[in-house]
């Protein structure tokens, strides 16, 4: 078991990095399947550890806290990569269809924004915080002032409504 007496000095921080670096790297590597990405995540995690040292120092499970930071960051990077690939795929598909990808994508973005603005307030705030800002469910619950299950329900309803409206638009040109 690793015991943290505090992270108030650079020496204590350096010792923590030395003890946890390989664990954080391996965790990030197992999620991202990319050595360079895992190294970047490891550096980012320890930067966050330094900034959050007071919280970590008083945590009952500091190793778990640090590993959760690495896990969340790795998952976020993977999601970001998938979104980027999906966007590039859509762009290539639009270019192949009509050669004017920029117009189609900007039109779709404008449509999506209009549809989001029509959602009920809690759904609109929830989907913005989760899908645009990248907040976690627990954080959104604190912001909106409800429990985690309500956030998940609002997020699900908002996504379903958007999906249905976009499909209807694509099929019928509403």
C-alpha positions as a printed Julia matrix, in Angstrom:
174×3 Matrix{Float64}:
   0.0    0.0     0.0
   1.23   3.45   -0.88
   0.85   5.95    1.94
   0.63   9.67    1.24
   1.62  11.9     4.11
   1.19  14.96    1.98
   2.12  16.5    -1.31
   3.19  19.87   -0.04
   6.73  19.78   -1.33
   8.23  19.1    -4.69
  10.18  16.19   -3.2
   6.99  14.45   -2.06
   5.45  15.08   -5.46
   8.5   13.64   -7.25
   8.32  10.54   -5.04
   4.63  10.14   -5.87
   5.32  10.43   -9.59
   8.09   7.85   -9.32
   5.8    5.38   -7.52
   2.68   5.86   -9.64
   4.03   6.74  -13.1
   4.17   3.25  -14.53
   0.74   2.36  -13.15
  -0.84   5.46  -14.67
   0.97   4.9   -17.98
  -0.13   1.23  -18.2
  -3.73   2.15  -17.38
  -3.8    4.87  -20.04
  -2.08   2.56  -22.56
  -4.62  -0.2   -21.94
  -7.45   2.19  -22.76
  -5.99   4.2   -25.64
  -3.85   1.46  -27.22
  -1.4    4.2   -28.16
   2.01   4.74  -26.54
   2.29   8.45  -27.34
  -1.26   9.15  -26.18
  -0.64   7.21  -22.95
   2.5    9.26  -22.3
   0.59  12.51  -22.84
  -2.17  11.35  -20.51
   0.39  10.39  -17.85
   1.91  13.87  -17.98
  -1.52  15.51  -17.87
  -2.57  13.39  -14.89
   0.44  14.36  -12.83
  -0.07  18.0   -13.7
  -3.62  17.66  -12.37
  -2.32  15.79   -9.32
  -0.08  18.73   -8.47
  -2.96  21.19   -8.86
  -5.28  18.93   -6.78
  -2.73  17.93   -4.17
  -4.84  19.19   -1.25
  -7.8   17.03   -2.29
  -5.63  14.0    -2.95
  -3.77  14.42    0.31
  -7.05  14.19    2.25
  -8.53  11.39    0.14
  -9.13   7.99    1.73
  -7.89   6.26   -1.42
  -5.32   8.48   -3.15
  -4.1    5.78   -5.55
  -7.66   5.15   -6.68
  -8.18   8.89   -7.06
  -5.13   9.18   -9.3
  -6.1    6.11  -11.32
  -9.63   7.48  -11.76
  -8.13  10.7   -13.1
  -6.07   8.69  -15.6
  -9.04   6.52  -16.56
 -11.33   9.51  -17.16
  -8.74  11.38  -19.17
  -7.98   8.32  -21.32
 -11.68   7.71  -21.97
 -12.14  11.38  -22.88
  -9.24  11.22  -25.33
 -10.67   8.08  -26.95
 -14.08   9.7   -27.29
 -12.46  12.78  -28.78
 -10.59  10.61  -31.29
 -13.81   8.78  -32.27
 -15.7   12.06  -32.68
 -12.92  13.42  -34.85
 -12.93  10.28  -37.01
 -16.71  10.41  -37.32
 -16.56  14.08  -38.3
 -13.85  13.41  -40.88
 -15.9   10.5   -42.22
 -18.95  12.74  -42.58
 -16.84  15.37  -44.28
 -15.44  12.83  -46.78
 -18.94  11.48  -47.41
 -20.33  14.96  -48.06
 -17.45  15.78  -50.41
 -18.11  12.59  -52.31
 -21.84  13.35  -52.48
 -21.73  16.93  -53.66
 -18.26  18.39  -53.34
 -19.34  21.13  -50.93
 -18.64  19.65  -47.5
 -18.18  22.94  -45.7
 -21.67  24.13  -46.57
 -23.35  20.85  -45.64
 -21.52  20.52  -42.34
 -22.16  24.13  -41.35
 -25.82  23.72  -42.33
 -26.05  20.57  -40.18
 -24.33  22.33  -37.28
 -26.75  25.24  -37.52
 -29.71  22.84  -37.68
 -28.44  20.91  -34.66
 -27.98  24.13  -32.7
 -31.51  25.26  -33.55
 -32.9   21.89  -32.48
 -30.93  21.95  -29.21
 -32.26  25.44  -28.47
 -35.83  24.1   -28.8
 -35.3   21.45  -26.11
 -36.73  21.93  -22.61
 -34.28  23.8   -20.37
 -33.0   20.85  -18.29
 -32.46  18.73  -21.4
 -30.77  21.62  -23.2
 -28.43  22.35  -20.28
 -27.72  18.66  -19.72
 -26.81  17.9   -23.32
 -24.67  21.03  -23.56
 -22.73  20.25  -20.39
 -22.19  16.61  -21.33
 -21.64  16.64  -25.08
 -20.21  20.11  -25.63
 -18.38  20.87  -22.38
 -17.52  17.26  -21.49
 -18.77  17.32  -17.89
 -19.29  14.08  -16.0
 -22.8   13.02  -14.95
 -22.08  13.75  -11.28
 -20.88  17.26  -12.09
 -23.95  17.94  -14.2
 -26.18  16.74  -11.37
 -24.59  19.31   -9.07
 -24.96  22.08  -11.64
 -28.57  21.27  -12.53
 -29.56  20.41   -8.96
 -30.88  16.9    -9.42
 -29.67  13.33   -8.97
 -27.53  11.29  -11.37
 -30.45   9.24  -12.68
 -32.37  12.4   -13.61
 -29.35  13.69  -15.51
 -29.08  10.41  -17.42
 -32.81  10.49  -18.18
 -32.68  14.1   -19.42
 -29.61  13.34  -21.51
 -31.24  10.27  -23.03
 -34.44  12.14  -23.83
 -32.55  15.07  -25.34
 -30.45  12.81  -27.56
 -33.49  10.8   -28.63
 -35.41  13.95  -29.51
 -32.49  15.35  -31.49
 -31.92  12.06  -33.3
 -35.61  11.83  -34.29
 -35.74  15.45  -35.47
 -32.52  15.18  -37.48
 -33.7   11.94  -39.11
 -37.02  13.57  -39.97
 -35.19  16.54  -41.46
 -32.85  14.34  -43.47
 -35.72  12.21  -44.78
 -38.28  14.92  -45.43
 -36.39  18.19  -45.55
 -38.55  19.73  -42.81
